[in-house]
Amino acid sequence: MSRISIILPAKNEAAALKDLLPRLVAAQPGAEIIVVDDGSTDDTPGVCAAANVTCLSSPYSMGNGAAIKRGARAATGEILVFMDGDGQHDPADIARLVARLEQGYDMVVGARDWESQAGVGRGVANTVYNWLATKMTGQPVADLTSGFRVARAGRFREFIHLLPNGFSYPTTSTMAFFRSAYGVAYEPIKAGQRVGKSHIKPLKDGVRFLLIIFKIATLYSPLKLFFPVSLVFFLLGCVNYAWTFIHDGRLTNGSTLMWSASVIVFLIGLVSEQITSLTYRPGDVSEHRR
């Protein structure tokens, strides 16, 4: 069994992989390297064969998260290293992240600085995500969306069923580890300029990233989202009742509807909290020992 397995999701990243894979082999000569070809139409399999690394090819694109899941299942290492296949991440940083993991953590995330963000818009969005995740978890979150991270294989596989097939697997895995009280650390890194064109679409993925904000809240602790909404409905009902009572001396349907909405939203949050608790069940003993 390899001690370290390096997993790179790749879609039409042959140009970047041609330079990246030899550097990976040189930096981690004993590691298992797995490139998950997410329906590429370029020569990704040929580049992998030339570098003598494993290539798992999909007949069509299933998404970045799907590639991560496939690679995590196929890996034989005790430690999983996840990197982007576009050349942004420096193979020399793997040793630092693994060293932090050995200090007792279950996941170590490569945290990018502001200069490493892909544009001002992405930088601002990531800052908002980090702030929200910090508020939700009560733990400092330096980079919620970084795709460069190392994790203990047994821990990570506990949450494979929760991971989406799209680009938000880093968010989900980080929040899942926090929710299960697994140690998460952040190691500063410098991300370089990607090779080729990004697969992220600003408008479509902007809406998707906005939904991530709500997903963060409901994934970690639903009541932290639903209770404030419930309280707002209740207070609006009280304000509406006070207004109508002063002016008309009666209770209107509007106040009743808002109070009813308040109760319903609160109960949905309560049920969601119970479902979340059941979802994050401990893995079996054999999985923890892998």
C-alpha positions as CSV (number, residue, x, y, z in Angstrom):
1,M,0.0,0.0,0.0
2,S,1.3,3.5,-0.9
3,R,1.5,5.8,2.0
4,I,0.4,8.8,-0.1
5,S,-2.0,8.9,-3.0
6,I,-2.2,12.1,-5.1
7,I,-5.5,12.7,-6.9
8,L,-5.8,15.2,-9.7
9,P,-9.2,15.8,-11.4
10,A,-8.5,16.9,-15.0
11,K,-10.7,18.0,-17.9
12,N,-8.7,18.9,-21.0
13,E,-5.6,19.8,-18.9
14,A,-3.0,17.9,-21.0
15,A,-0.9,21.0,-21.5
16,A,-0.7,21.6,-17.8
17,L,-0.2,18.0,-16.9
18,K,2.7,17.6,-19.3
19,D,4.7,19.9,-17.0
20,L,3.1,19.1,-13.7
21,L,3.3,15.3,-13.6
22,P,7.1,15.0,-13.9
23,R,7.4,17.6,-11.1
24,L,5.0,15.6,-9.0
25,V,7.0,12.4,-9.5
26,A,10.2,14.2,-8.6
27,A,8.7,15.8,-5.5
28,Q,6.9,12.6,-4.3
29,P,8.8,9.6,-5.8
30,G,7.1,7.0,-3.7
31,A,3.5,8.3,-4.0
32,E,0.7,6.9,-6.0
33,I,-0.4,9.4,-8.6
34,I,-4.0,9.2,-10.0
35,V,-5.2,11.5,-12.7
36,V,-9.0,11.3,-13.1
37,D,-9.8,12.2,-16.7
38,D,-13.2,13.8,-16.6
39,G,-14.3,13.2,-20.2
40,S,-11.3,15.1,-21.7
41,T,-11.1,15.4,-25.5
42,D,-7.4,16.2,-25.5
43,D,-4.4,13.8,-25.0
44,T,-4.7,13.6,-21.2
45,P,-4.4,9.7,-21.2
46,G,-1.3,9.9,-23.5
47,V,0.4,12.5,-21.2
48,C,-0.3,10.3,-18.2
49,A,1.1,7.2,-19.9
50,A,4.2,9.1,-20.8
51,A,4.7,10.1,-17.1
52,N,3.9,6.5,-16.0
53,V,1.0,7.6,-13.7
54,T,-2.5,6.1,-13.4
55,C,-5.2,7.6,-15.5
56,L,-8.9,6.9,-14.8
57,S,-10.9,8.0,-17.8
58,S,-14.7,8.8,-17.8
59,P,-16.6,8.4,-21.1
60,Y,-18.2,11.8,-20.5
61,S,-17.8,14.8,-18.1
62,M,-19.4,14.1,-14.7
63,G,-18.0,17.1,-12.8
64,N,-15.0,18.0,-10.7
65,G,-16.5,16.5,-7.5
66,A,-17.3,13.3,-9.3
67,A,-13.7,13.0,-10.4
68,I,-12.6,13.5,-6.8
69,K,-14.9,10.8,-5.5
70,R,-13.7,8.3,-8.2
71,G,-10.1,9.0,-7.4
72,A,-10.7,8.7,-3.6
73,R,-12.3,5.3,-4.0
74,A,-9.5,4.0,-6.3
75,A,-6.6,5.3,-4.1
76,T,-4.7,2.9,-2.0
77,G,-2.8,5.4,0.2
78,E,-3.4,6.1,3.8
79,I,-3.1,9.9,3.1
80,L,-5.0,11.5,0.2
81,V,-3.6,14.6,-1.5
82,F,-6.0,16.5,-3.7
83,M,-4.6,19.0,-6.3
84,D,-6.0,20.8,-9.3
85,G,-4.8,19.5,-12.6
86,D,-4.3,23.0,-14.1
87,G,-0.8,23.6,-12.7
88,Q,-1.8,26.2,-10.0
89,H,-0.5,24.2,-7.1
90,D,3.2,23.6,-6.4
91,P,4.1,19.9,-5.8
92,A,6.8,21.1,-3.3
93,D,4.0,22.3,-1.0
94,I,2.8,18.7,-0.5
95,A,5.5,17.9,2.1
96,R,4.4,20.9,4.2
97,L,0.8,19.9,4.2
98,V,1.5,16.3,5.0
99,A,3.8,17.4,7.9
100,R,1.0,19.5,9.4
101,L,-1.4,16.4,9.0
102,E,1.1,14.4,11.1
103,Q,0.7,16.9,14.0
104,G,-2.6,15.2,14.7
105,Y,-5.0,16.8,12.2
106,D,-7.4,14.9,10.0
107,M,-7.3,17.4,7.1
108,V,-4.9,20.2,6.1
109,V,-6.0,22.7,3.5
110,G,-3.7,24.9,1.4
111,A,-4.8,28.4,2.2
112,R,-4.3,30.9,-0.7
113,D,-3.5,34.6,0.0
114,W,-5.2,37.5,-1.7
115,E,-2.6,37.6,-4.5
116,S,-3.4,34.0,-5.4
117,Q,-7.1,34.6,-5.9
118,A,-8.3,34.3,-9.5
119,G,-9.5,37.9,-9.9
120,V,-11.1,40.5,-7.5
121,G,-14.6,39.0,-7.8
122,R,-13.5,35.5,-6.9
123,G,-11.4,37.0,-4.0
124,V,-14.3,38.9,-2.6
125,A,-16.6,35.9,-2.9
126,N,-14.1,33.6,-1.2
127,T,-13.7,36.1,1.6
128,V,-17.5,36.1,2.2
129,Y,-17.5,32.3,2.2
130,N,-14.7,32.1,4.7
131,W,-16.4,34.6,7.0
132,L,-19.7,32.8,6.9
133,A,-18.1,29.4,7.5
134,T,-16.1,30.9,10.5
135,K,-19.4,32.2,12.0
136,M,-21.2,28.9,11.5
137,T,-18.4,26.6,12.8
138,G,-16.9,28.9,15.5
139,Q,-13.5,27.9,14.0
140,P,-11.3,30.1,11.9
141,V,-11.7,29.2,8.2
142,A,-8.8,30.6,6.1
143,D,-9.8,29.1,2.7
144,L,-13.1,27.3,2.3
145,T,-12.9,26.7,-1.4
146,S,-9.3,25.6,-1.9
147,G,-8.9,22.5,-4.0
148,F,-5.4,21.8,-2.6
149,R,-5.7,19.7,0.5
150,V,-4.5,16.5,2.2
151,A,-6.7,14.2,4.4
152,R,-6.6,10.9,6.1
153,A,-8.2,8.4,3.7
154,G,-10.5,6.8,6.2
155,R,-11.9,10.1,7.4
156,F,-12.4,11.5,3.9
157,R,-14.3,8.4,2.6
158,E,-16.8,8.7,5.4
159,F,-18.3,11.7,3.6
160,I,-18.0,10.7,-0.1
161,H,-21.8,10.2,-0.2
162,L,-22.2,13.9,0.8
163,L,-19.9,15.3,-1.8
164,P,-21.6,17.0,-4.9
165,N,-20.4,16.2,-8.4
166,G,-19.7,19.8,-9.2
167,F,-17.0,22.3,-8.0
168,S,-18.2,22.7,-4.4
169,Y,-16.6,19.5,-3.0
170,P,-14.0,21.5,-1.0
171,T,-16.8,23.4,0.8
172,T,-18.7,20.2,1.6
173,S,-15.7,18.2,2.8
174,T,-14.5,21.0,5.0
175,M,-17.9,21.6,6.7
176,A,-18.3,17.8,7.1
177,F,-15.0,17.5,8.9
178,F,-15.9,20.3,11.2
179,R,-19.4,18.9,11.8
180,S,-17.8,15.5,12.9
181,A,-15.2,17.2,15.2
182,Y,-12.3,16.1,13.0
183,G,-9.3,18.4,13.2
184,V,-8.8,20.8,10.3
185,A,-5.7,23.0,9.8
186,Y,-4.7,25.6,7.2
187,E,-1.2,25.9,5.7
188,P,-0.4,29.1,3.7
189,I,0.4,28.5,0.0
190,K,1.0,30.5,-3.2
191,A,-1.2,29.5,-6.1
192,G,0.2,30.1,-9.5
193,Q,-1.5,31.1,-12.8
194,R,-3.5,28.3,-14.2
195,V,-2.5,26.8,-17.6
196,G,-5.3,27.2,-20.2
197,K,-8.8,28.5,-19.7
198,S,-10.9,28.1,-16.5
199,H,-13.9,25.8,-16.6
200,I,-15.8,28.1,-14.2
201,K,-18.6,30.2,-15.9
202,P,-19.0,33.6,-14.0
203,L,-22.8,33.9,-14.3
204,K,-23.9,30.3,-13.9
205,D,-21.3,29.5,-11.2
206,G,-22.0,32.9,-9.5
207,V,-25.5,31.7,-8.8
208,R,-24.2,28.3,-7.8
209,F,-21.7,29.8,-5.4
210,L,-24.5,31.9,-3.9
211,L,-26.4,28.7,-3.2
212,I,-23.2,27.4,-1.5
213,I,-23.7,30.0,1.2
214,F,-27.1,28.5,2.1
215,K,-25.7,25.0,1.8
216,I,-22.9,25.9,4.3
217,A,-25.5,26.9,6.8
218,T,-27.8,23.9,6.3
219,L,-24.9,21.4,6.1
220,Y,-23.3,22.5,9.4
221,S,-26.2,23.6,11.7
222,P,-29.6,24.2,10.1
223,L,-31.1,25.9,13.1
224,K,-28.5,28.7,12.8
225,L,-30.1,29.5,9.5
226,F,-33.8,28.6,10.1
227,F,-34.2,30.2,13.6
228,P,-33.2,33.8,12.6
229,V,-35.6,33.5,9.6
230,S,-38.3,32.2,12.0
231,L,-37.7,35.0,14.4
232,V,-38.0,37.6,11.6
233,F,-41.4,36.2,10.6
234,F,-42.5,36.3,14.2
235,L,-41.4,39.9,14.7
236,L,-43.0,41.0,11.4
237,G,-46.3,39.4,12.6
238,C,-46.1,41.3,15.9
239,V,-45.4,44.6,14.1
240,N,-48.2,44.1,11.7
241,Y,-50.6,43.2,14.6
242,A,-49.6,46.3,16.6
243,W,-50.2,48.5,13.5
244,T,-53.6,47.0,12.6
245,F,-54.7,46.9,16.3
246,I,-53.9,50.6,16.8
247,H,-55.5,51.7,13.5
248,D,-58.4,49.2,13.1
249,G,-58.6,47.5,16.5
250,R,-58.4,44.0,15.1
251,L,-56.2,41.1,14.2
252,T,-55.6,40.6,10.5
253,N,-54.9,37.5,8.4
254,G,-51.5,38.9,7.6
255,S,-50.3,38.7,11.2
256,T,-51.7,35.2,11.6
257,L,-49.9,34.0,8.4
258,M,-46.6,35.4,9.5
259,W,-46.9,33.8,12.9
260,S,-47.8,30.5,11.2
261,A,-44.8,30.9,8.8
262,S,-42.6,31.5,11.9
263,V,-43.7,28.2,13.5
264,I,-43.4,26.2,10.2
265,V,-39.9,27.6,9.5
266,F,-38.7,26.8,13.0
267,L,-40.1,23.2,12.9
268,I,-38.4,22.7,9.5
269,G,-35.1,23.8,11.0
270,L,-35.6,21.5,14.0
271,V,-36.3,18.5,11.8
272,S,-33.3,19.4,9.5
273,E,-31.1,19.6,12.6
274,Q,-32.1,16.0,13.5
275,I,-31.5,14.8,10.0
276,T,-28.1,16.4,9.9
277,S,-27.2,14.7,13.2
278,L,-28.1,11.4,11.7
279,T,-26.3,12.0,8.5
280,Y,-22.9,12.6,10.2
281,R,-22.7,9.1,11.7
282,P,-19.3,7.7,12.7
283,G,-17.6,5.5,10.1
284,D,-17.1,1.8,10.9
285,V,-14.1,0.6,12.7
286,S,-12.4,-1.0,9.7
287,E,-12.7,2.3,7.8
288,H,-11.1,4.3,10.6
289,R,-8.1,1.9,10.6
290,R,-7.3,2.2,6.9
